[in-house]
Amino acid sequence: MDNDTSDSLLLPDGRKLGYTQYGSPTGRAVFFIHGHPGSRFEGAHLHDLGLKLGARIITPERPGMGLSSPQPGRTLLNCPKDVEHLANHLKLESYGVLGVSGGGPYALACAYALPRDKLKCVSIVCGLGPVYEIGMKGARWVNWIGFAFGYRYTPAFINRWFWQSQTCGRLDLSDEERLERHMKEFSKPKTVADQKDFESMTNEVNARRFLRSTRGAFAHGYDGALQDGRVLSTDFGFRIEDIRPGVPVQLWYGKLDVNVPLNHGETIAKRLGDRAVLRVEDETHASIFFNWREQFLGDLVRNI
């Protein structure tokens, strides 16, 4: 359904790092840090805009997902190391980083650790904040249970109760069966927020890309996603306040988001101070991404 430029890089520690590229091959480089669960295919959501705006969308996969080897004991700060190896491999002189949803904390880690002369800007869209400090108040109960408790204390329960029962984790079904189930799940919007999600998630192109990305996320089974959830739910390993100045950070959050509540964006903005700009819109977790992607990608391109 999309051009597949999947590739992998052999890292110094012997692991493989899976990635793919979308958008303009000669455009400004943007590392797209996928959500949770996700894979390299998530970057396809920005392919057409990348061509239009002159952005080269590079989507690396986290350990244990897609083509990437597992990495026991990893932390958020392993991500910028992998991104730096990939940037050097691709001979990039400068780049930006975009983290969406579960990719948000990894984007913060990149802002904290990547070289200042190479990293020019960071954008976070509906990204998780420090769950271990601020919790998940305002989130739908599934996300509240998973991130506040499940990933840290009962991962086996999360695996069987959630991933193996949700459409995105039903690897036993065909792509068409998964698509049919997905469409039914969003078919009866009851609130304004539901309607916005319906418009974004029942678009067939968006839905197929989402389901392809999540199938990639579970390419090694469910362990990679469970480890990812634990990393996102525990101590970041650095203070947001200690992110060095000089790299502009844009934060995009939705008032109607019940996956990652607005207070996560507000907390990050408060800790970054004048290094960040917080944009708040009347959007949900899905619609803030799909309805504003041209704006946040355009801002990144202009700053690289």
Beta strands, then each sheet from edge to edge (+ up, - down):
strand 1: 7-10
strand 2: 16-23
strand 3: 28-33
strand 4: 55-60
strand 5: 95-100
strand 6: 119-125
strand 7: 249-254
strand 8: 276-281
sheet 1: 1+ 2- 4+ 3+ 5+ 6+ 7+ 8+
end
